[in-house]
Amino acid sequence: MYALGTHLLVELRDCNPDILKDLTKVKEALVSAAKEAKATIIDVSFHEFSPFGISGMVVIAESHLSIHTWPEYGFAAVDIFTCGDLIKPEVAANYLIGVFDSKNPSIVEMKRGLLSCSNERLPHKICESELEMVG
């Protein structure tokens, strides 16, 4: 069965808390993870909470990477959602496991947009010439 996208739910336990509370390092990690996966970065937005914790999103043409950190617990929750089959979200996940020094990571994979019961691949974007044929 073909899906429009792959969504990885990444639990990063037993991480280095000094990295998880550093806004610059967390932001650089997510941006670098997107680049490692060969994604096209569109926008980047991060917020640092007081006294600690960071939430952030890297919007990519193929969907997004997001993170929420709890340095006090050595934990980060990461979502990596990619559309199409050109980007490999597991590359980004493995990169982040290393950067955050997670001693106990887990990854749950979900297929999103299960629109076809056949082996026919579905495009995740419609090109302009196809829109003209519909209109």
Rosetta constraint file for C-alpha pairs under 8 A:
AtomPair CA 1 CA 114 HARMONIC 7.18 0.50
AtomPair CA 1 CA 116 HARMONIC 6.20 0.50
AtomPair CA 1 CA 117 HARMONIC 5.21 0.50
AtomPair CA 1 CA 118 HARMONIC 5.78 0.50
AtomPair CA 1 CA 119 HARMONIC 5.65 0.50
AtomPair CA 2 CA 114 HARMONIC 6.31 0.50
AtomPair CA 2 CA 115 HARMONIC 7.18 0.50
AtomPair CA 2 CA 116 HARMONIC 5.92 0.50
AtomPair CA 2 CA 117 HARMONIC 7.17 0.50
AtomPair CA 2 CA 118 HARMONIC 7.17 0.50
AtomPair CA 2 CA 119 HARMONIC 6.08 0.50
AtomPair CA 2 CA 120 HARMONIC 6.88 0.50
AtomPair CA 2 CA 121 HARMONIC 5.92 0.50
AtomPair CA 2 CA 122 HARMONIC 7.13 0.50
AtomPair CA 3 CA 111 HARMONIC 5.92 0.50
AtomPair CA 3 CA 112 HARMONIC 5.84 0.50
AtomPair CA 3 CA 113 HARMONIC 5.19 0.50
AtomPair CA 3 CA 114 HARMONIC 4.47 0.50
AtomPair CA 3 CA 115 HARMONIC 6.42 0.50
AtomPair CA 3 CA 116 HARMONIC 7.29 0.50
AtomPair CA 3 CA 122 HARMONIC 7.54 0.50
AtomPair CA 4 CA 83 HARMONIC 5.60 0.50
AtomPair CA 4 CA 84 HARMONIC 5.86 0.50
AtomPair CA 4 CA 111 HARMONIC 7.66 0.50
AtomPair CA 4 CA 112 HARMONIC 6.01 0.50
AtomPair CA 4 CA 113 HARMONIC 4.92 0.50
AtomPair CA 4 CA 114 HARMONIC 6.62 0.50
AtomPair CA 4 CA 115 HARMONIC 7.55 0.50
AtomPair CA 4 CA 122 HARMONIC 6.78 0.50
AtomPair CA 4 CA 123 HARMONIC 7.40 0.50
AtomPair CA 4 CA 124 HARMONIC 5.81 0.50
AtomPair CA 5 CA 81 HARMONIC 6.93 0.50
AtomPair CA 5 CA 82 HARMONIC 5.42 0.50
AtomPair CA 5 CA 83 HARMONIC 3.96 0.50
AtomPair CA 5 CA 84 HARMONIC 5.72 0.50
AtomPair CA 5 CA 85 HARMONIC 7.74 0.50
AtomPair CA 5 CA 111 HARMONIC 5.94 0.50
AtomPair CA 5 CA 112 HARMONIC 5.00 0.50
AtomPair CA 5 CA 113 HARMONIC 6.41 0.50
AtomPair CA 6 CA 81 HARMONIC 5.72 0.50
AtomPair CA 6 CA 82 HARMONIC 5.46 0.50
AtomPair CA 6 CA 83 HARMONIC 6.42 0.50
AtomPair CA 6 CA 89 HARMONIC 7.54 0.50
AtomPair CA 6 CA 109 HARMONIC 6.90 0.50
AtomPair CA 6 CA 110 HARMONIC 5.90 0.50
AtomPair CA 6 CA 111 HARMONIC 4.76 0.50
AtomPair CA 6 CA 112 HARMONIC 5.84 0.50
AtomPair CA 7 CA 79 HARMONIC 7.02 0.50
AtomPair CA 7 CA 80 HARMONIC 5.67 0.50
AtomPair CA 7 CA 81 HARMONIC 4.23 0.50
AtomPair CA 7 CA 82 HARMONIC 6.48 0.50
AtomPair CA 7 CA 89 HARMONIC 7.94 0.50
AtomPair CA 7 CA 109 HARMONIC 5.81 0.50
AtomPair CA 7 CA 110 HARMONIC 5.08 0.50
AtomPair CA 7 CA 111 HARMONIC 6.19 0.50
AtomPair CA 7 CA 112 HARMONIC 6.72 0.50
AtomPair CA 8 CA 79 HARMONIC 5.75 0.50
AtomPair CA 8 CA 80 HARMONIC 5.07 0.50
AtomPair CA 8 CA 81 HARMONIC 6.28 0.50
AtomPair CA 8 CA 89 HARMONIC 7.14 0.50
AtomPair CA 8 CA 90 HARMONIC 7.77 0.50
AtomPair CA 8 CA 93 HARMONIC 7.97 0.50
AtomPair CA 8 CA 107 HARMONIC 6.37 0.50
AtomPair CA 8 CA 108 HARMONIC 5.64 0.50
AtomPair CA 8 CA 109 HARMONIC 4.62 0.50
AtomPair CA 8 CA 110 HARMONIC 6.33 0.50
AtomPair CA 9 CA 77 HARMONIC 7.57 0.50
AtomPair CA 9 CA 78 HARMONIC 6.13 0.50
AtomPair CA 9 CA 79 HARMONIC 4.96 0.50
AtomPair CA 9 CA 80 HARMONIC 6.75 0.50
AtomPair CA 9 CA 107 HARMONIC 5.66 0.50
AtomPair CA 9 CA 108 HARMONIC 5.09 0.50
AtomPair CA 9 CA 109 HARMONIC 6.44 0.50
AtomPair CA 9 CA 110 HARMONIC 7.98 0.50
AtomPair CA 10 CA 77 HARMONIC 6.00 0.50
AtomPair CA 10 CA 78 HARMONIC 4.93 0.50
AtomPair CA 10 CA 79 HARMONIC 6.10 0.50
AtomPair CA 10 CA 80 HARMONIC 7.78 0.50
AtomPair CA 10 CA 93 HARMONIC 7.08 0.50
AtomPair CA 10 CA 105 HARMONIC 7.18 0.50
AtomPair CA 10 CA 106 HARMONIC 5.81 0.50
AtomPair CA 10 CA 107 HARMONIC 4.58 0.50
AtomPair CA 10 CA 108 HARMONIC 6.53 0.50
AtomPair CA 11 CA 75 HARMONIC 7.50 0.50
AtomPair CA 11 CA 76 HARMONIC 6.29 0.50
AtomPair CA 11 CA 77 HARMONIC 5.08 0.50
AtomPair CA 11 CA 78 HARMONIC 6.47 0.50
AtomPair CA 11 CA 105 HARMONIC 5.56 0.50
AtomPair CA 11 CA 106 HARMONIC 5.17 0.50
AtomPair CA 11 CA 107 HARMONIC 6.42 0.50
AtomPair CA 12 CA 75 HARMONIC 5.56 0.50
AtomPair CA 12 CA 76 HARMONIC 5.07 0.50
AtomPair CA 12 CA 77 HARMONIC 6.28 0.50
AtomPair CA 12 CA 78 HARMONIC 7.67 0.50
AtomPair CA 12 CA 97 HARMONIC 6.79 0.50
AtomPair CA 12 CA 100 HARMONIC 7.90 0.50
AtomPair CA 12 CA 102 HARMONIC 5.57 0.50
AtomPair CA 12 CA 103 HARMONIC 7.89 0.50
AtomPair CA 12 CA 104 HARMONIC 6.47 0.50
AtomPair CA 12 CA 105 HARMONIC 4.57 0.50
AtomPair CA 12 CA 106 HARMONIC 6.69 0.50
AtomPair CA 13 CA 74 HARMONIC 6.08 0.50
AtomPair CA 13 CA 75 HARMONIC 4.72 0.50
AtomPair CA 13 CA 76 HARMONIC 6.77 0.50
AtomPair CA 13 CA 102 HARMONIC 5.67 0.50
AtomPair CA 13 CA 103 HARMONIC 6.48 0.50
AtomPair CA 13 CA 104 HARMONIC 5.01 0.50
AtomPair CA 13 CA 105 HARMONIC 5.64 0.50
AtomPair CA 14 CA 73 HARMONIC 7.69 0.50
AtomPair CA 14 CA 74 HARMONIC 5.03 0.50
AtomPair CA 14 CA 75 HARMONIC 6.27 0.50
AtomPair CA 14 CA 101 HARMONIC 7.78 0.50
AtomPair CA 14 CA 102 HARMONIC 5.34 0.50
AtomPair CA 14 CA 103 HARMONIC 5.22 0.50
AtomPair CA 14 CA 104 HARMONIC 5.89 0.50
AtomPair CA 15 CA 20 HARMONIC 7.50 0.50
AtomPair CA 15 CA 74 HARMONIC 4.71 0.50
AtomPair CA 15 CA 75 HARMONIC 6.04 0.50
AtomPair CA 15 CA 76 HARMONIC 7.78 0.50
AtomPair CA 15 CA 100 HARMONIC 5.52 0.50
AtomPair CA 15 CA 101 HARMONIC 5.21 0.50
AtomPair CA 15 CA 102 HARMONIC 4.24 0.50
AtomPair CA 15 CA 103 HARMONIC 6.39 0.50
AtomPair CA 16 CA 20 HARMONIC 6.56 0.50
AtomPair CA 16 CA 71 HARMONIC 7.84 0.50
AtomPair CA 16 CA 74 HARMONIC 6.18 0.50
AtomPair CA 16 CA 100 HARMONIC 5.96 0.50
AtomPair CA 16 CA 101 HARMONIC 5.82 0.50
AtomPair CA 16 CA 102 HARMONIC 7.11 0.50
AtomPair CA 17 CA 21 HARMONIC 6.26 0.50
AtomPair CA 17 CA 71 HARMONIC 4.57 0.50
AtomPair CA 17 CA 72 HARMONIC 6.78 0.50
AtomPair CA 17 CA 73 HARMONIC 7.66 0.50
AtomPair CA 17 CA 74 HARMONIC 5.09 0.50
AtomPair CA 17 CA 75 HARMONIC 7.94 0.50
AtomPair CA 18 CA 22 HARMONIC 6.50 0.50
AtomPair CA 18 CA 71 HARMONIC 7.23 0.50
AtomPair CA 19 CA 25 HARMONIC 6.25 0.50
AtomPair CA 19 CA 26 HARMONIC 6.86 0.50
AtomPair CA 19 CA 100 HARMONIC 6.45 0.50
AtomPair CA 20 CA 25 HARMONIC 7.75 0.50
AtomPair CA 20 CA 26 HARMONIC 6.38 0.50
AtomPair CA 20 CA 53 HARMONIC 7.36 0.50
AtomPair CA 20 CA 54 HARMONIC 7.58 0.50
AtomPair CA 20 CA 69 HARMONIC 5.97 0.50
AtomPair CA 20 CA 70 HARMONIC 7.05 0.50
AtomPair CA 20 CA 71 HARMONIC 5.18 0.50
AtomPair CA 20 CA 74 HARMONIC 7.31 0.50
AtomPair CA 20 CA 75 HARMONIC 7.85 0.50
AtomPair CA 20 CA 76 HARMONIC 7.48 0.50
AtomPair CA 20 CA 100 HARMONIC 7.11 0.50
AtomPair CA 21 CA 26 HARMONIC 7.74 0.50
AtomPair CA 21 CA 52 HARMONIC 6.12 0.50
AtomPair CA 21 CA 53 HARMONIC 5.87 0.50
AtomPair CA 21 CA 54 HARMONIC 6.81 0.50
AtomPair CA 21 CA 69 HARMONIC 7.43 0.50
AtomPair CA 21 CA 70 HARMONIC 7.79 0.50
AtomPair CA 21 CA 71 HARMONIC 5.61 0.50
AtomPair CA 22 CA 26 HARMONIC 6.17 0.50
AtomPair CA 23 CA 27 HARMONIC 6.03 0.50
AtomPair CA 23 CA 46 HARMONIC 7.85 0.50
AtomPair CA 23 CA 47 HARMONIC 7.87 0.50
AtomPair CA 23 CA 48 HARMONIC 6.47 0.50
AtomPair CA 23 CA 54 HARMONIC 6.70 0.50
AtomPair CA 24 CA 28 HARMONIC 6.04 0.50
AtomPair CA 25 CA 29 HARMONIC 5.98 0.50
AtomPair CA 26 CA 30 HARMONIC 6.41 0.50
AtomPair CA 26 CA 54 HARMONIC 7.87 0.50
AtomPair CA 27 CA 31 HARMONIC 6.25 0.50
AtomPair CA 27 CA 46 HARMONIC 6.96 0.50
AtomPair CA 27 CA 56 HARMONIC 7.29 0.50
AtomPair CA 28 CA 32 HARMONIC 5.88 0.50
AtomPair CA 29 CA 33 HARMONIC 5.99 0.50
AtomPair CA 29 CA 96 HARMONIC 6.67 0.50
AtomPair CA 29 CA 99 HARMONIC 6.79 0.50
AtomPair CA 30 CA 34 HARMONIC 6.28 0.50
AtomPair CA 30 CA 58 HARMONIC 6.89 0.50
AtomPair CA 30 CA 65 HARMONIC 7.08 0.50
AtomPair CA 30 CA 66 HARMONIC 7.79 0.50
AtomPair CA 30 CA 96 HARMONIC 7.38 0.50
AtomPair CA 31 CA 35 HARMONIC 6.36 0.50
AtomPair CA 31 CA 41 HARMONIC 7.90 0.50
AtomPair CA 31 CA 44 HARMONIC 7.88 0.50
AtomPair CA 31 CA 58 HARMONIC 6.64 0.50
AtomPair CA 32 CA 36 HARMONIC 6.00 0.50
AtomPair CA 33 CA 37 HARMONIC 6.30 0.50
AtomPair CA 33 CA 91 HARMONIC 7.58 0.50
AtomPair CA 33 CA 92 HARMONIC 4.53 0.50
AtomPair CA 33 CA 93 HARMONIC 7.41 0.50
AtomPair CA 33 CA 95 HARMONIC 5.95 0.50
AtomPair CA 33 CA 96 HARMONIC 6.52 0.50
AtomPair CA 34 CA 38 HARMONIC 6.38 0.50
AtomPair CA 34 CA 39 HARMONIC 5.29 0.50
AtomPair CA 34 CA 40 HARMONIC 7.60 0.50
AtomPair CA 34 CA 41 HARMONIC 7.21 0.50
AtomPair CA 34 CA 58 HARMONIC 7.78 0.50
AtomPair CA 34 CA 60 HARMONIC 7.77 0.50
AtomPair CA 34 CA 65 HARMONIC 7.43 0.50
AtomPair CA 34 CA 92 HARMONIC 6.12 0.50
AtomPair CA 35 CA 39 HARMONIC 5.64 0.50
AtomPair CA 35 CA 40 HARMONIC 7.49 0.50
AtomPair CA 35 CA 41 HARMONIC 7.79 0.50
AtomPair CA 36 CA 91 HARMONIC 6.78 0.50
AtomPair CA 36 CA 92 HARMONIC 6.27 0.50
AtomPair CA 36 CA 95 HARMONIC 7.67 0.50
AtomPair CA 37 CA 87 HARMONIC 5.85 0.50
AtomPair CA 37 CA 88 HARMONIC 5.64 0.50
AtomPair CA 37 CA 89 HARMONIC 6.40 0.50
AtomPair CA 37 CA 91 HARMONIC 5.50 0.50
AtomPair CA 37 CA 92 HARMONIC 5.43 0.50
AtomPair CA 38 CA 87 HARMONIC 6.22 0.50
AtomPair CA 38 CA 88 HARMONIC 7.94 0.50
AtomPair CA 39 CA 60 HARMONIC 6.27 0.50
AtomPair CA 39 CA 61 HARMONIC 7.17 0.50
AtomPair CA 39 CA 62 HARMONIC 6.78 0.50
AtomPair CA 39 CA 87 HARMONIC 6.21 0.50
AtomPair CA 40 CA 60 HARMONIC 5.23 0.50
AtomPair CA 40 CA 61 HARMONIC 5.37 0.50
AtomPair CA 40 CA 62 HARMONIC 7.07 0.50
AtomPair CA 41 CA 58 HARMONIC 6.98 0.50
AtomPair CA 41 CA 59 HARMONIC 6.12 0.50
AtomPair CA 41 CA 60 HARMONIC 4.36 0.50
AtomPair CA 41 CA 61 HARMONIC 6.42 0.50
AtomPair CA 42 CA 58 HARMONIC 7.57 0.50
AtomPair CA 42 CA 59 HARMONIC 5.43 0.50
AtomPair CA 42 CA 60 HARMONIC 5.06 0.50
AtomPair CA 42 CA 61 HARMONIC 6.21 0.50
AtomPair CA 43 CA 58 HARMONIC 5.92 0.50
AtomPair CA 43 CA 59 HARMONIC 5.04 0.50
AtomPair CA 43 CA 60 HARMONIC 7.01 0.50
AtomPair CA 44 CA 56 HARMONIC 7.68 0.50
AtomPair CA 44 CA 57 HARMONIC 5.91 0.50
AtomPair CA 44 CA 58 HARMONIC 4.58 0.50
AtomPair CA 44 CA 59 HARMONIC 6.21 0.50
AtomPair CA 45 CA 56 HARMONIC 5.61 0.50
AtomPair CA 45 CA 57 HARMONIC 5.37 0.50
AtomPair CA 45 CA 58 HARMONIC 6.56 0.50
AtomPair CA 46 CA 54 HARMONIC 7.13 0.50
AtomPair CA 46 CA 55 HARMONIC 5.73 0.50
AtomPair CA 46 CA 56 HARMONIC 3.95 0.50
AtomPair CA 46 CA 57 HARMONIC 6.28 0.50
AtomPair CA 47 CA 54 HARMONIC 5.70 0.50
AtomPair CA 47 CA 55 HARMONIC 5.39 0.50
AtomPair CA 47 CA 56 HARMONIC 6.17 0.50
AtomPair CA 48 CA 52 HARMONIC 6.88 0.50
AtomPair CA 48 CA 53 HARMONIC 5.99 0.50
AtomPair CA 48 CA 54 HARMONIC 4.54 0.50
AtomPair CA 48 CA 55 HARMONIC 6.66 0.50
AtomPair CA 49 CA 53 HARMONIC 5.18 0.50
AtomPair CA 49 CA 54 HARMONIC 5.92 0.50
AtomPair CA 52 CA 70 HARMONIC 7.49 0.50
AtomPair CA 52 CA 71 HARMONIC 7.04 0.50
AtomPair CA 52 CA 72 HARMONIC 7.95 0.50
AtomPair CA 53 CA 68 HARMONIC 7.20 0.50
AtomPair CA 53 CA 69 HARMONIC 5.16 0.50
AtomPair CA 53 CA 70 HARMONIC 5.24 0.50
AtomPair CA 53 CA 71 HARMONIC 6.26 0.50
AtomPair CA 54 CA 67 HARMONIC 7.63 0.50
AtomPair CA 54 CA 68 HARMONIC 5.66 0.50
AtomPair CA 54 CA 69 HARMONIC 5.22 0.50
AtomPair CA 54 CA 70 HARMONIC 7.52 0.50
AtomPair CA 55 CA 66 HARMONIC 7.51 0.50
AtomPair CA 55 CA 67 HARMONIC 5.54 0.50
AtomPair CA 55 CA 68 HARMONIC 4.39 0.50
AtomPair CA 55 CA 69 HARMONIC 6.53 0.50
AtomPair CA 56 CA 66 HARMONIC 5.56 0.50
AtomPair CA 56 CA 67 HARMONIC 5.34 0.50
AtomPair CA 56 CA 68 HARMONIC 6.69 0.50
AtomPair CA 57 CA 64 HARMONIC 6.95 0.50
AtomPair CA 57 CA 65 HARMONIC 5.73 0.50
AtomPair CA 57 CA 66 HARMONIC 4.30 0.50
AtomPair CA 57 CA 67 HARMONIC 6.57 0.50
AtomPair CA 58 CA 64 HARMONIC 5.66 0.50
AtomPair CA 58 CA 65 HARMONIC 5.15 0.50
AtomPair CA 58 CA 66 HARMONIC 6.28 0.50
AtomPair CA 59 CA 63 HARMONIC 6.16 0.50
AtomPair CA 59 CA 64 HARMONIC 4.51 0.50
AtomPair CA 59 CA 65 HARMONIC 6.57 0.50
AtomPair CA 60 CA 64 HARMONIC 5.17 0.50
AtomPair CA 60 CA 65 HARMONIC 7.65 0.50
AtomPair CA 62 CA 81 HARMONIC 7.79 0.50
AtomPair CA 62 CA 82 HARMONIC 5.14 0.50
AtomPair CA 62 CA 83 HARMONIC 5.06 0.50
AtomPair CA 62 CA 84 HARMONIC 7.26 0.50
AtomPair CA 62 CA 87 HARMONIC 7.67 0.50
AtomPair CA 63 CA 81 HARMONIC 5.70 0.50
AtomPair CA 63 CA 82 HARMONIC 5.17 0.50
AtomPair CA 63 CA 83 HARMONIC 6.31 0.50
AtomPair CA 64 CA 79 HARMONIC 7.82 0.50
AtomPair CA 64 CA 80 HARMONIC 6.07 0.50
AtomPair CA 64 CA 81 HARMONIC 5.40 0.50
AtomPair CA 64 CA 82 HARMONIC 6.69 0.50
AtomPair CA 65 CA 78 HARMONIC 7.19 0.50
AtomPair CA 65 CA 79 HARMONIC 5.59 0.50
AtomPair CA 65 CA 80 HARMONIC 4.49 0.50
AtomPair CA 65 CA 81 HARMONIC 6.36 0.50
AtomPair CA 66 CA 78 HARMONIC 5.56 0.50
AtomPair CA 66 CA 79 HARMONIC 5.17 0.50
AtomPair CA 66 CA 80 HARMONIC 6.62 0.50
AtomPair CA 67 CA 76 HARMONIC 6.71 0.50
AtomPair CA 67 CA 77 HARMONIC 5.60 0.50
AtomPair CA 67 CA 78 HARMONIC 4.44 0.50
AtomPair CA 67 CA 79 HARMONIC 6.54 0.50
AtomPair CA 68 CA 76 HARMONIC 5.62 0.50
AtomPair CA 68 CA 77 HARMONIC 5.30 0.50
AtomPair CA 68 CA 78 HARMONIC 6.66 0.50
AtomPair CA 69 CA 75 HARMONIC 6.02 0.50
AtomPair CA 69 CA 76 HARMONIC 4.28 0.50
AtomPair CA 69 CA 77 HARMONIC 6.48 0.50
AtomPair CA 70 CA 74 HARMONIC 6.14 0.50
AtomPair CA 70 CA 75 HARMONIC 5.16 0.50
AtomPair CA 70 CA 76 HARMONIC 5.99 0.50
AtomPair CA 71 CA 75 HARMONIC 6.16 0.50
AtomPair CA 71 CA 76 HARMONIC 7.80 0.50
AtomPair CA 80 CA 89 HARMONIC 6.31 0.50
AtomPair CA 80 CA 92 HARMONIC 7.80 0.50
AtomPair CA 80 CA 93 HARMONIC 7.53 0.50
AtomPair CA 81 CA 89 HARMONIC 7.21 0.50
AtomPair CA 82 CA 87 HARMONIC 6.65 0.50
AtomPair CA 82 CA 88 HARMONIC 7.79 0.50
AtomPair CA 82 CA 89 HARMONIC 6.54 0.50
AtomPair CA 83 CA 87 HARMONIC 7.65 0.50
AtomPair CA 83 CA 124 HARMONIC 6.35 0.50
AtomPair CA 84 CA 123 HARMONIC 7.11 0.50
AtomPair CA 84 CA 124 HARMONIC 5.74 0.50
AtomPair CA 88 CA 92 HARMONIC 7.33 0.50
AtomPair CA 89 CA 93 HARMONIC 6.32 0.50
AtomPair CA 90 CA 94 HARMONIC 6.03 0.50
AtomPair CA 91 CA 95 HARMONIC 6.16 0.50
AtomPair CA 92 CA 96 HARMONIC 6.30 0.50
AtomPair CA 93 CA 97 HARMONIC 6.26 0.50
AtomPair CA 94 CA 98 HARMONIC 6.44 0.50
AtomPair CA 95 CA 99 HARMONIC 6.29 0.50
AtomPair CA 96 CA 100 HARMONIC 5.97 0.50
AtomPair CA 97 CA 101 HARMONIC 5.97 0.50
AtomPair CA 97 CA 102 HARMONIC 5.31 0.50
AtomPair CA 97 CA 105 HARMONIC 6.83 0.50
AtomPair CA 98 CA 102 HARMONIC 6.63 0.50
AtomPair CA 116 CA 120 HARMONIC 7.14 0.50
AtomPair CA 116 CA 122 HARMONIC 7.75 0.50
AtomPair CA 126 CA 130 HARMONIC 6.40 0.50
AtomPair CA 126 CA 131 HARMONIC 7.01 0.50
AtomPair CA 127 CA 131 HARMONIC 6.68 0.50
AtomPair CA 128 CA 132 HARMONIC 6.41 0.50
AtomPair CA 129 CA 133 HARMONIC 6.56 0.50
AtomPair CA 130 CA 134 HARMONIC 6.55 0.50
AtomPair CA 131 CA 135 HARMONIC 6.19 0.50
